[in-house]
Amino acid sequence: MVKLNINDVDCFYGSVKVLENIVFSVEGGEFVGILGPNGSGKTTLLKTIGRILKPQIGTILLDDIDVYIMKAMEVAKNIAVVPQDTSVAFDFTALDLVLMGRNPHIGFFETENEKDIAISKKSMELTNIWNLADRNVSELSGGEKQRVIIARALAQDPKVMLLDEPTSHLDINYQIEMMDLLKELCKKEGLIILAVFHDFNLAARYCDSAILLSKGKIASIGSLDAVLNKENLQKIFHVNAIVKQHPLTSSLYVVPLSTSKPETVRPKNLTVHVVCGGGTGVSLIRTLSKHNYRLTTGVLNVLDSDYDVVSTLGIPVVSEAPFSEITEESHRANLNKIDNAKAVVLSNTPFGYGNLKNLEAVIASLEKGVTTIVVDKTPIQERDFTGGKAQALYMELKDKGAIFVKNCDHVLSILDTLESKIGK
Ligand code: ADP
């Protein structure tokens, strides 16, 4: 089985170091995604492995042989590179271009034989472009050209394929087709595939492992779960994202929510505690968070959709086990958070016996003189599943001076006024 070892590689452009301390190994049959922000060194890493840019320090070993010692033709028989830029300078037919993939296998005084043509044809059939064989490459669409270049790489019959954003020009249908094909070749033929991806979801679906680069160094390496976690997305890409396992494909999927450049955010002085549940806090929390209020929240059951949002945004939350009643301990922790808040907002949440303590906590805040805002969209009778207990507590809220509003905008305007008065 083919082996690729990257040993302590440092790479420079002129005097600028762009790769540092790169160490990893891959074996045949592994599909590895290379991820990282723009300029993190992904293309440079592929160039270094593909014998295009010699590292100043370290070695690239293909089956224990340094690729920079191997003859160029020998490397070309083993390593195929599919670059990002698929422009073709001369007028070639698609078949001519794919046949060029056979060059390393053809002797200096020989021309391509039937076997070379058969392999090229097969590569073109696999990539669904045999019908384009006689077409001039310069006339093809970006997606068609990309498939021709991938077919040329396949015709090379390599042991290692290096692909720089292999599907960037392909529509969703061809993306899946191409990735399925590459994955199949990787497994059946024992190929090593290293591919740069910008699309996390595509990477998560097809790669066995991933390497995350940041500023020329490996920031994380390993399984997709380990590499594509919320912390890394936040730290390296500055995005808040939901990362979950898809129930159907069981691959991870990533939904970026917002960019988060901490240095540009100036939080407000007011701390607001939000009491919500059952998804009734989602837009409220988003709005307040967008307006840079310091938020806390609780008590929320883990798995509640409100919990998802607050944990994604990194908002401190008092949590309870899924589907469990609020314990005395969580209730106390919630009251503690309320003590540190200048305002409490209760969302339009339904009440059962499990979360009734949240309503008691809101009353406690009111009794301490904390500004308490209640979003009251749906009549409480329709969301009281406690046989009237919640309604009674709601009456208490009204009597004790909670501010009842109908929507988030109203909450925001009250908080903005409060911020201008006491937030300073
Ligand atoms: P990525 O593929 O992750 O976007 P690259 O490997 O293309 O990153 O680039 C890594 C760093 O090297 C960047 O800072 C980029 O500006 C620099 N760089 C890339 N190519 C060259 C070059 N030919 N000459 C000088 N610097 C380069």
Residues whose N, C-alpha, C, O or C-beta is under 5 A from the ligand:
A	BS01	ADP	Y13 V18 P37 N38 G39 S40 G41 K42 T43 T44
